[in-house]
Amino acid sequence: MDLRWVVIKTALIEWLASSINGGCLLFIYLNNRKSGKIKVIFRLYNERINMSLRNHPHWVRYGWFMVIFSVLWIGFSTPTLADDVPLVVTSLADTNTVGTLRWAISESNTRATADVIIFEEGLTGTILLTSDLPALTDITTITGLGEDVITIDGGGLYDFVAETGLPQHITISNLTLTKFIAVIHAGAGVVNLTDVTITHSGEGDDPFLTYPALMITNTDLTMTRVTMADNSATFAGALTYGVTSPAHTLTITDSTFIRNGAITSGTGG
Protein backbone atom coordinates (compact mmCIF):
# COMPACT_ATOMS: atom_id res chain seq x y z
CA MET A 1 0.00 0.00 0.00
CA ASP A 2 1.25 3.48 -0.86
CA LEU A 3 2.58 5.19 2.28
CA ARG A 4 0.62 8.31 1.37
CA TRP A 5 -2.63 6.38 1.68
CA VAL A 6 -1.54 5.03 5.06
CA VAL A 7 -0.95 8.56 6.34
CA ILE A 8 -4.17 9.93 4.86
CA LYS A 9 -6.30 7.09 6.21
CA THR A 10 -4.70 7.28 9.66
CA ALA A 11 -5.29 11.02 9.87
CA LEU A 12 -8.88 10.71 8.69
CA ILE A 13 -9.70 7.91 11.11
CA GLU A 14 -8.15 9.76 14.07
CA TRP A 15 -10.06 12.93 13.18
CA LEU A 16 -13.34 11.07 12.95
CA ALA A 17 -12.76 9.11 16.13
CA SER A 18 -11.68 12.22 18.06
CA SER A 19 -14.61 14.27 16.84
CA ILE A 20 -17.06 11.92 18.57
CA ASN A 21 -14.89 11.09 21.59
CA GLY A 22 -14.74 7.47 20.60
CA GLY A 23 -11.63 6.98 22.72
CA CYS A 24 -9.65 5.08 20.10
CA LEU A 25 -6.52 5.88 18.14
CA LEU A 26 -5.79 3.70 15.11
CA PHE A 27 -2.18 3.07 14.17
CA ILE A 28 -1.49 1.51 10.80
CA TYR A 29 1.81 0.26 9.56
CA LEU A 30 3.14 -2.14 6.99
CA ASN A 31 4.06 -5.33 8.78
CA ASN A 32 5.38 -7.25 5.82
CA ARG A 33 6.26 -5.23 2.73
CA LYS A 34 7.22 -8.32 0.77
CA SER A 35 3.72 -9.77 0.88
CA GLY A 36 1.92 -6.44 1.09
CA LYS A 37 0.11 -7.50 4.29
CA ILE A 38 -1.24 -4.78 6.55
CA LYS A 39 -1.25 -5.01 10.29
CA VAL A 40 -3.60 -2.89 12.36
CA ILE A 41 -2.91 -2.07 16.02
CA PHE A 42 -5.46 -0.56 18.39
CA ARG A 43 -4.29 1.41 21.37
CA LEU A 44 -6.99 2.36 23.83
CA TYR A 45 -6.58 5.46 25.99
CA ASN A 46 -8.29 4.67 29.28
CA GLU A 47 -8.61 8.26 30.32
CA ARG A 48 -10.44 9.25 27.16
CA ILE A 49 -12.65 6.17 27.33
CA ASN A 50 -13.58 6.89 30.92
CA MET A 51 -14.38 10.49 30.08
CA SER A 52 -16.58 9.38 27.22
CA LEU A 53 -18.34 6.85 29.41
CA ARG A 54 -19.06 9.48 32.05
CA ASN A 55 -20.19 12.23 29.74
CA HIS A 56 -21.43 10.64 26.54
CA PRO A 57 -21.84 6.87 26.86
CA HIS A 58 -23.67 6.57 23.55
CA TRP A 59 -20.77 8.26 21.71
CA VAL A 60 -18.42 5.41 22.57
CA ARG A 61 -20.68 3.07 20.66
CA TYR A 62 -20.45 5.31 17.59
CA GLY A 63 -16.70 5.60 18.02
CA TRP A 64 -16.30 1.83 17.89
CA PHE A 65 -18.53 1.73 14.83
CA MET A 66 -16.24 4.24 13.10
CA VAL A 67 -13.14 2.21 14.00
CA ILE A 68 -14.69 -1.03 12.72
CA PHE A 69 -15.79 0.70 9.51
CA SER A 70 -12.27 2.06 9.02
CA VAL A 71 -10.68 -1.36 9.54
CA LEU A 72 -13.00 -2.90 6.95
CA TRP A 73 -12.22 -0.07 4.53
CA ILE A 74 -8.49 -0.64 4.88
CA GLY A 75 -8.85 -4.41 4.80
CA PHE A 76 -10.66 -4.40 1.49
CA SER A 77 -8.22 -1.96 -0.11
CA THR A 78 -6.03 -3.71 -2.67
CA PRO A 79 -2.44 -3.80 -1.35
CA THR A 80 0.45 -3.26 -3.74
CA LEU A 81 4.06 -4.29 -3.31
CA ALA A 82 6.78 -1.76 -2.72
CA ASP A 83 8.75 -1.00 -5.86
CA ASP A 84 11.96 -2.57 -4.52
CA VAL A 85 10.35 -5.94 -3.71
CA PRO A 86 10.80 -8.77 -6.26
CA LEU A 87 7.66 -9.97 -8.00
CA VAL A 88 7.20 -13.68 -7.30
CA VAL A 89 5.57 -16.07 -9.76
CA THR A 90 3.80 -18.75 -7.72
CA SER A 91 1.50 -20.24 -10.37
CA LEU A 92 1.84 -21.85 -13.79
CA ALA A 93 -1.55 -20.51 -14.84
CA ASP A 94 -1.77 -17.96 -17.64
CA THR A 95 -4.18 -15.48 -16.10
CA ASN A 96 -4.03 -11.96 -14.70
CA THR A 97 -4.40 -13.09 -11.10
CA VAL A 98 -1.73 -12.34 -8.50
CA GLY A 99 1.16 -14.80 -8.69
CA THR A 100 1.13 -15.49 -12.42
CA LEU A 101 3.81 -14.45 -14.89
CA ARG A 102 1.33 -12.27 -16.76
CA TRP A 103 0.46 -10.45 -13.53
CA ALA A 104 4.14 -10.01 -12.66
CA ILE A 105 4.97 -8.41 -16.02
CA SER A 106 1.94 -6.12 -15.83
CA GLU A 107 2.89 -5.09 -12.29
CA SER A 108 6.48 -4.50 -13.39
CA ASN A 109 5.33 -2.11 -16.08
CA THR A 110 3.53 0.05 -13.51
CA ARG A 111 6.62 0.61 -11.38
CA ALA A 112 9.00 3.50 -11.73
CA THR A 113 12.11 1.48 -10.86
CA ALA A 114 14.00 -1.49 -12.26
CA ASP A 115 12.19 -4.73 -11.43
CA VAL A 116 13.03 -8.35 -10.71
CA ILE A 117 10.64 -11.21 -11.46
CA ILE A 118 11.48 -14.52 -9.78
CA PHE A 119 9.79 -17.89 -9.43
CA GLU A 120 8.78 -19.48 -6.15
CA GLU A 121 11.09 -22.27 -4.99
CA GLY A 122 9.52 -25.64 -5.70
CA LEU A 123 7.47 -24.44 -8.66
CA THR A 124 8.07 -26.66 -11.67
CA GLY A 125 6.41 -27.22 -15.03
CA THR A 126 5.25 -25.30 -18.10
CA ILE A 127 3.43 -22.01 -18.48
CA LEU A 128 1.36 -22.36 -21.65
CA LEU A 129 0.44 -18.94 -22.98
CA THR A 130 -3.05 -18.30 -24.30
CA SER A 131 -2.38 -14.77 -25.61
CA ASP A 132 0.45 -12.27 -26.02
CA LEU A 133 2.23 -11.32 -22.83
CA PRO A 134 2.32 -7.62 -21.96
CA ALA A 135 5.27 -5.89 -23.61
CA LEU A 136 8.16 -5.21 -21.24
CA THR A 137 8.46 -1.43 -20.93
CA ASP A 138 10.78 -1.16 -17.93
CA ILE A 139 14.24 -2.35 -16.90
CA THR A 140 13.29 -5.92 -16.09
CA THR A 141 15.09 -9.04 -14.90
CA ILE A 142 13.32 -12.41 -15.17
CA THR A 143 15.08 -15.17 -13.25
CA GLY A 144 13.82 -18.74 -13.46
CA LEU A 145 14.72 -21.79 -11.39
CA GLY A 146 16.59 -23.66 -14.11
CA GLU A 147 16.21 -24.62 -17.76
CA ASP A 148 14.91 -28.06 -16.75
CA VAL A 149 12.54 -26.65 -14.13
CA ILE A 150 10.47 -23.87 -15.72
CA THR A 151 9.39 -23.76 -19.38
CA ILE A 152 7.38 -21.00 -21.01
CA ASP A 153 5.51 -22.18 -24.11
CA GLY A 154 4.20 -19.71 -26.69
CA GLY A 155 2.16 -22.33 -28.51
CA GLY A 156 3.67 -21.18 -31.84
CA LEU A 157 1.47 -18.07 -31.77
CA TYR A 158 3.12 -15.35 -29.70
CA ASP A 159 6.28 -13.40 -28.95
CA PHE A 160 7.86 -13.65 -25.51
CA VAL A 161 9.35 -10.14 -25.62
CA ALA A 162 7.74 -7.96 -28.26
CA GLU A 163 9.28 -4.82 -29.72
CA THR A 164 7.83 -1.61 -28.26
CA GLY A 165 9.64 0.98 -30.37
CA LEU A 166 11.33 2.23 -27.20
CA PRO A 167 14.63 1.17 -25.57
CA GLN A 168 14.21 -2.01 -23.52
CA HIS A 169 16.66 -3.33 -20.91
CA ILE A 170 15.93 -7.02 -20.38
CA THR A 171 17.79 -9.75 -18.51
CA ILE A 172 16.53 -13.35 -18.69
CA SER A 173 18.11 -16.38 -17.03
CA ASN A 174 17.48 -19.99 -16.01
CA LEU A 175 14.48 -20.66 -18.25
CA THR A 176 13.46 -22.69 -21.27
CA LEU A 177 11.52 -20.71 -23.89
CA THR A 178 9.83 -22.73 -26.60
CA LYS A 179 7.39 -22.43 -29.53
CA PHE A 180 7.38 -18.66 -29.90
CA ILE A 181 7.11 -16.72 -33.14
CA ALA A 182 9.99 -14.64 -31.82
CA VAL A 183 11.33 -15.20 -28.34
CA ILE A 184 12.74 -11.68 -28.37
CA HIS A 185 12.06 -9.01 -30.96
CA ALA A 186 14.06 -5.99 -29.82
CA GLY A 187 14.83 -2.83 -31.72
CA ALA A 188 16.71 -0.81 -29.10
CA GLY A 189 18.28 -1.23 -25.68
CA VAL A 190 20.09 -4.06 -23.92
CA VAL A 191 19.30 -7.79 -23.83
CA ASN A 192 21.19 -10.24 -21.59
CA LEU A 193 20.53 -13.99 -21.77
CA THR A 194 22.20 -16.40 -19.34
CA ASP A 195 21.55 -20.14 -18.93
CA VAL A 196 18.58 -20.05 -21.28
CA THR A 197 17.38 -22.71 -23.73
CA ILE A 198 15.44 -21.49 -26.79
CA THR A 199 13.80 -24.17 -28.92
CA HIS A 200 11.26 -24.69 -31.72
CA SER A 201 10.75 -20.98 -32.26
CA GLY A 202 10.68 -18.71 -35.29
CA GLU A 203 8.20 -18.57 -38.15
CA GLY A 204 8.75 -22.19 -39.07
CA ASP A 205 7.96 -23.17 -42.65
CA ASP A 206 6.02 -20.04 -43.62
CA PRO A 207 7.97 -18.65 -46.62
CA PHE A 208 6.40 -15.21 -46.31
CA LEU A 209 7.39 -14.50 -42.73
CA THR A 210 10.94 -13.89 -41.57
CA TYR A 211 11.03 -13.81 -37.78
CA PRO A 212 13.78 -15.98 -36.30
CA ALA A 213 13.81 -17.00 -32.65
CA LEU A 214 15.87 -13.90 -31.79
CA MET A 215 15.40 -10.85 -33.98
CA ILE A 216 17.68 -8.13 -32.63
CA THR A 217 18.54 -4.74 -34.12
CA ASN A 218 20.38 -1.76 -32.63
CA THR A 219 20.61 -3.52 -29.29
CA ASP A 220 23.49 -4.71 -27.12
CA LEU A 221 23.01 -8.48 -26.97
CA THR A 222 24.93 -10.74 -24.59
CA MET A 223 24.40 -14.51 -24.65
CA THR A 224 26.09 -16.66 -22.02
CA ARG A 225 25.57 -20.44 -21.88
CA VAL A 226 22.56 -20.19 -24.18
CA THR A 227 21.31 -23.18 -26.18
CA MET A 228 19.55 -22.43 -29.48
CA ALA A 229 18.08 -25.66 -30.87
CA ASP A 230 15.54 -26.63 -33.55
CA ASN A 231 14.52 -23.09 -34.44
CA SER A 232 13.57 -22.22 -38.02
CA ALA A 233 12.45 -19.31 -40.16
CA THR A 234 12.64 -18.09 -43.74
CA PHE A 235 16.20 -16.73 -43.74
CA ALA A 236 17.67 -17.54 -40.33
CA GLY A 237 16.18 -19.81 -37.72
CA ALA A 238 18.03 -18.93 -34.53
CA LEU A 239 19.25 -15.33 -34.66
CA THR A 240 19.43 -12.24 -36.81
CA TYR A 241 21.45 -9.32 -35.54
CA GLY A 242 21.75 -5.96 -37.25
CA VAL A 243 22.96 -2.53 -36.23
CA THR A 244 23.04 0.89 -37.82
CA SER A 245 25.60 2.15 -35.31
CA PRO A 246 28.95 0.61 -34.25
CA ALA A 247 28.09 1.54 -30.65
CA HIS A 248 26.13 -1.72 -30.25
CA THR A 249 27.77 -5.07 -29.54
CA LEU A 250 26.97 -8.76 -29.83
CA THR A 251 28.73 -11.05 -27.33
CA ILE A 252 28.23 -14.84 -27.37
CA THR A 253 30.03 -16.98 -24.77
CA ASP A 254 29.87 -20.76 -24.15
CA SER A 255 26.68 -21.09 -26.18
CA THR A 256 25.38 -23.83 -28.48
CA PHE A 257 23.58 -23.52 -31.83
CA ILE A 258 22.25 -26.83 -33.11
CA ARG A 259 19.70 -27.98 -35.71
CA ASN A 260 18.51 -24.47 -36.54
CA GLY A 261 17.27 -24.09 -40.11
CA ALA A 262 16.60 -21.52 -42.82
CA ILE A 263 13.68 -22.35 -45.10
CA THR A 264 14.57 -20.57 -48.34
CA SER A 265 18.05 -19.06 -48.02
CA GLY A 266 20.61 -17.91 -45.51
CA THR A 267 21.75 -20.03 -42.60
CA GLY A 268 20.19 -21.67 -39.60
CA GLY A 269 22.12 -19.39 -37.28
C-alpha positions as CSV (number, residue, x, y, z in Angstrom):
1,M,0.0,0.0,0.0
2,D,1.2,3.5,-0.9
3,L,2.6,5.2,2.3
4,R,0.6,8.3,1.4
5,W,-2.6,6.4,1.7
6,V,-1.5,5.0,5.1
7,V,-1.0,8.6,6.3
8,I,-4.2,9.9,4.9
9,K,-6.3,7.1,6.2
10,T,-4.7,7.3,9.7
11,A,-5.3,11.0,9.9
12,L,-8.9,10.7,8.7
13,I,-9.7,7.9,11.1
14,E,-8.1,9.8,14.1
15,W,-10.1,12.9,13.2
16,L,-13.3,11.1,12.9
17,A,-12.8,9.1,16.1
18,S,-11.7,12.2,18.1
19,S,-14.6,14.3,16.8
20,I,-17.1,11.9,18.6
21,N,-14.9,11.1,21.6
22,G,-14.7,7.5,20.6
23,G,-11.6,7.0,22.7
24,C,-9.6,5.1,20.1
25,L,-6.5,5.9,18.1
26,L,-5.8,3.7,15.1
27,F,-2.2,3.1,14.2
28,I,-1.5,1.5,10.8
29,Y,1.8,0.3,9.6
30,L,3.1,-2.1,7.0
31,N,4.1,-5.3,8.8
32,N,5.4,-7.2,5.8
33,R,6.3,-5.2,2.7
34,K,7.2,-8.3,0.8
35,S,3.7,-9.8,0.9
36,G,1.9,-6.4,1.1
37,K,0.1,-7.5,4.3
38,I,-1.2,-4.8,6.5
39,K,-1.3,-5.0,10.3
40,V,-3.6,-2.9,12.4
41,I,-2.9,-2.1,16.0
42,F,-5.5,-0.6,18.4
43,R,-4.3,1.4,21.4
44,L,-7.0,2.4,23.8
45,Y,-6.6,5.5,26.0
46,N,-8.3,4.7,29.3
47,E,-8.6,8.3,30.3
48,R,-10.4,9.2,27.2
49,I,-12.7,6.2,27.3
50,N,-13.6,6.9,30.9
51,M,-14.4,10.5,30.1
52,S,-16.6,9.4,27.2
53,L,-18.3,6.9,29.4
54,R,-19.1,9.5,32.1
55,N,-20.2,12.2,29.7
56,H,-21.4,10.6,26.5
57,P,-21.8,6.9,26.9
58,H,-23.7,6.6,23.6
59,W,-20.8,8.3,21.7
60,V,-18.4,5.4,22.6
61,R,-20.7,3.1,20.7
62,Y,-20.5,5.3,17.6
63,G,-16.7,5.6,18.0
64,W,-16.3,1.8,17.9
65,F,-18.5,1.7,14.8
66,M,-16.2,4.2,13.1
67,V,-13.1,2.2,14.0
68,I,-14.7,-1.0,12.7
69,F,-15.8,0.7,9.5
70,S,-12.3,2.1,9.0
71,V,-10.7,-1.4,9.5
72,L,-13.0,-2.9,7.0
73,W,-12.2,-0.1,4.5
74,I,-8.5,-0.6,4.9
75,G,-8.9,-4.4,4.8
76,F,-10.7,-4.4,1.5
77,S,-8.2,-2.0,-0.1
78,T,-6.0,-3.7,-2.7
79,P,-2.4,-3.8,-1.4
80,T,0.5,-3.3,-3.7
81,L,4.1,-4.3,-3.3
82,A,6.8,-1.8,-2.7
83,D,8.8,-1.0,-5.9
84,D,12.0,-2.6,-4.5
85,V,10.3,-5.9,-3.7
86,P,10.8,-8.8,-6.3
87,L,7.7,-10.0,-8.0
88,V,7.2,-13.7,-7.3
89,V,5.6,-16.1,-9.8
90,T,3.8,-18.7,-7.7
91,S,1.5,-20.2,-10.4
92,L,1.8,-21.9,-13.8
93,A,-1.6,-20.5,-14.8
94,D,-1.8,-18.0,-17.6
95,T,-4.2,-15.5,-16.1
96,N,-4.0,-12.0,-14.7
97,T,-4.4,-13.1,-11.1
98,V,-1.7,-12.3,-8.5
99,G,1.2,-14.8,-8.7
100,T,1.1,-15.5,-12.4
101,L,3.8,-14.5,-14.9
102,R,1.3,-12.3,-16.8
103,W,0.5,-10.4,-13.5
104,A,4.1,-10.0,-12.7
105,I,5.0,-8.4,-16.0
106,S,1.9,-6.1,-15.8
107,E,2.9,-5.1,-12.3
108,S,6.5,-4.5,-13.4
109,N,5.3,-2.1,-16.1
110,T,3.5,0.0,-13.5
111,R,6.6,0.6,-11.4
112,A,9.0,3.5,-11.7
113,T,12.1,1.5,-10.9
114,A,14.0,-1.5,-12.3
115,D,12.2,-4.7,-11.4
116,V,13.0,-8.3,-10.7
117,I,10.6,-11.2,-11.5
118,I,11.5,-14.5,-9.8
119,F,9.8,-17.9,-9.4
120,E,8.8,-19.5,-6.1
121,E,11.1,-22.3,-5.0
122,G,9.5,-25.6,-5.7
123,L,7.5,-24.4,-8.7
124,T,8.1,-26.7,-11.7
125,G,6.4,-27.2,-15.0
126,T,5.3,-25.3,-18.1
127,I,3.4,-22.0,-18.5
128,L,1.4,-22.4,-21.7
129,L,0.4,-18.9,-23.0
130,T,-3.0,-18.3,-24.3
131,S,-2.4,-14.8,-25.6
132,D,0.4,-12.3,-26.0
133,L,2.2,-11.3,-22.8
134,P,2.3,-7.6,-22.0
135,A,5.3,-5.9,-23.6
136,L,8.2,-5.2,-21.2
137,T,8.5,-1.4,-20.9
138,D,10.8,-1.2,-17.9
139,I,14.2,-2.3,-16.9
140,T,13.3,-5.9,-16.1
141,T,15.1,-9.0,-14.9
142,I,13.3,-12.4,-15.2
143,T,15.1,-15.2,-13.2
144,G,13.8,-18.7,-13.5
145,L,14.7,-21.8,-11.4
146,G,16.6,-23.7,-14.1
147,E,16.2,-24.6,-17.8
148,D,14.9,-28.1,-16.8
149,V,12.5,-26.6,-14.1
150,I,10.5,-23.9,-15.7
151,T,9.4,-23.8,-19.4
152,I,7.4,-21.0,-21.0
153,D,5.5,-22.2,-24.1
154,G,4.2,-19.7,-26.7
155,G,2.2,-22.3,-28.5
156,G,3.7,-21.2,-31.8
157,L,1.5,-18.1,-31.8
158,Y,3.1,-15.4,-29.7
159,D,6.3,-13.4,-28.9
160,F,7.9,-13.7,-25.5
161,V,9.3,-10.1,-25.6
162,A,7.7,-8.0,-28.3
163,E,9.3,-4.8,-29.7
164,T,7.8,-1.6,-28.3
165,G,9.6,1.0,-30.4
166,L,11.3,2.2,-27.2
167,P,14.6,1.2,-25.6
168,Q,14.2,-2.0,-23.5
169,H,16.7,-3.3,-20.9
170,I,15.9,-7.0,-20.4
171,T,17.8,-9.8,-18.5
172,I,16.5,-13.4,-18.7
173,S,18.1,-16.4,-17.0
174,N,17.5,-20.0,-16.0
175,L,14.5,-20.7,-18.2
176,T,13.5,-22.7,-21.3
177,L,11.5,-20.7,-23.9
178,T,9.8,-22.7,-26.6
179,K,7.4,-22.4,-29.5
180,F,7.4,-18.7,-29.9
181,I,7.1,-16.7,-33.1
182,A,10.0,-14.6,-31.8
183,V,11.3,-15.2,-28.3
184,I,12.7,-11.7,-28.4
185,H,12.1,-9.0,-31.0
186,A,14.1,-6.0,-29.8
187,G,14.8,-2.8,-31.7
188,A,16.7,-0.8,-29.1
189,G,18.3,-1.2,-25.7
190,V,20.1,-4.1,-23.9
191,V,19.3,-7.8,-23.8
192,N,21.2,-10.2,-21.6
193,L,20.5,-14.0,-21.8
194,T,22.2,-16.4,-19.3
195,D,21.6,-20.1,-18.9
196,V,18.6,-20.0,-21.3
197,T,17.4,-22.7,-23.7
198,I,15.4,-21.5,-26.8
199,T,13.8,-24.2,-28.9
200,H,11.3,-24.7,-31.7
201,S,10.7,-21.0,-32.3
202,G,10.7,-18.7,-35.3
203,E,8.2,-18.6,-38.1
204,G,8.7,-22.2,-39.1
205,D,8.0,-23.2,-42.7
206,D,6.0,-20.0,-43.6
207,P,8.0,-18.6,-46.6
208,F,6.4,-15.2,-46.3
209,L,7.4,-14.5,-42.7
210,T,10.9,-13.9,-41.6
211,Y,11.0,-13.8,-37.8
212,P,13.8,-16.0,-36.3
213,A,13.8,-17.0,-32.7
214,L,15.9,-13.9,-31.8
215,M,15.4,-10.8,-34.0
216,I,17.7,-8.1,-32.6
217,T,18.5,-4.7,-34.1
218,N,20.4,-1.8,-32.6
219,T,20.6,-3.5,-29.3
220,D,23.5,-4.7,-27.1
221,L,23.0,-8.5,-27.0
222,T,24.9,-10.7,-24.6
223,M,24.4,-14.5,-24.6
224,T,26.1,-16.7,-22.0
225,R,25.6,-20.4,-21.9
226,V,22.6,-20.2,-24.2
227,T,21.3,-23.2,-26.2
228,M,19.5,-22.4,-29.5
229,A,18.1,-25.7,-30.9
230,D,15.5,-26.6,-33.5
231,N,14.5,-23.1,-34.4
232,S,13.6,-22.2,-38.0
233,A,12.5,-19.3,-40.2
234,T,12.6,-18.1,-43.7
235,F,16.2,-16.7,-43.7
236,A,17.7,-17.5,-40.3
237,G,16.2,-19.8,-37.7
238,A,18.0,-18.9,-34.5
239,L,19.3,-15.3,-34.7
240,T,19.4,-12.2,-36.8
241,Y,21.4,-9.3,-35.5
242,G,21.8,-6.0,-37.2
243,V,23.0,-2.5,-36.2
244,T,23.0,0.9,-37.8
245,S,25.6,2.1,-35.3
246,P,28.9,0.6,-34.2
247,A,28.1,1.5,-30.7
248,H,26.1,-1.7,-30.3
249,T,27.8,-5.1,-29.5
250,L,27.0,-8.8,-29.8
251,T,28.7,-11.1,-27.3
252,I,28.2,-14.8,-27.4
253,T,30.0,-17.0,-24.8
254,D,29.9,-20.8,-24.1
255,S,26.7,-21.1,-26.2
256,T,25.4,-23.8,-28.5
257,F,23.6,-23.5,-31.8
258,I,22.2,-26.8,-33.1
259,R,19.7,-28.0,-35.7
260,N,18.5,-24.5,-36.5
261,G,17.3,-24.1,-40.1
262,A,16.6,-21.5,-42.8
263,I,13.7,-22.3,-45.1
264,T,14.6,-20.6,-48.3
265,S,18.0,-19.1,-48.0
266,G,20.6,-17.9,-45.5
267,T,21.7,-20.0,-42.6
268,G,20.2,-21.7,-39.6
269,G,22.1,-19.4,-37.3
